[in-house]
Amino acid sequence: MKIKDYMMGLGTGIVIGVIASQATTKMDFNRSAELVLNEIKNSFKKEGPIDGSWIYMTPEKFQKAAISMNVYKGGISRVKNGEIEQFEFAADAKTGSVVDLVKI
């Protein structure tokens, strides 16, 4: 193999690697709503059984103070000490982290 062929192959590989790297960092991936809901349900199940849960499948804009992000909104209900407790939550669509939790 000639050095010229080797250098062309190496150069092509580097260019393709750089393009692929830039393309993946520019993509804006959200976690699936089902996965986010399952993680939140598992957290609540550590304190006891849950009765029901729901989540909107489409992310919505959410702003709290100076922070703005896309979130999934949903809710959880459970019985604790004989009383029904209901919570609404907002979870970051990228990470699944709960950014707002309100007992209603």
Secondary structure in CASP SS format (residue, H / E / C, confidence):
PFRMAT SS
TARGET T0000
AUTHOR 0000-0000-0000
METHOD secondary structure of the structure
MODEL  1
M C 1.00
K C 1.00
I H 1.00
K H 1.00
D H 1.00
Y H 1.00
M H 1.00
M H 1.00
G H 1.00
L H 1.00
G H 1.00
T H 1.00
G H 1.00
I H 1.00
V H 1.00
I H 1.00
G H 1.00
V H 1.00
I H 1.00
A H 1.00
S H 1.00
Q H 1.00
A H 1.00
T H 1.00
T H 1.00
K H 1.00
M C 1.00
D C 1.00
F C 1.00
N C 1.00
R C 1.00
S C 1.00
A H 1.00
E H 1.00
L H 1.00
V H 1.00
L H 1.00
N H 1.00
E H 1.00
I H 1.00
K H 1.00
N H 1.00
S H 1.00
F H 1.00
K H 1.00
K C 1.00
E C 1.00
G C 1.00
P C 1.00
I C 1.00
D C 1.00
G E 1.00
S E 1.00
W E 1.00
I E 1.00
Y C 1.00
M C 1.00
T C 1.00
P C 1.00
E E 1.00
K E 1.00
F E 1.00
Q E 1.00
K E 1.00
A C 1.00
A C 1.00
I E 1.00
S E 1.00
M E 1.00
N E 1.00
V E 1.00
Y E 1.00
K E 1.00
G E 1.00
G E 1.00
I E 1.00
S E 1.00
R E 1.00
V E 1.00
K E 1.00
N C 1.00
G C 1.00
E E 1.00
I E 1.00
E E 1.00
Q E 1.00
F E 1.00
E E 1.00
F E 1.00
A E 1.00
A E 1.00
D E 1.00
A C 1.00
K C 1.00
T C 1.00
G C 1.00
S C 1.00
V E 1.00
V E 1.00
D E 1.00
L E 1.00
V E 1.00
K E 1.00
I C 1.00
END
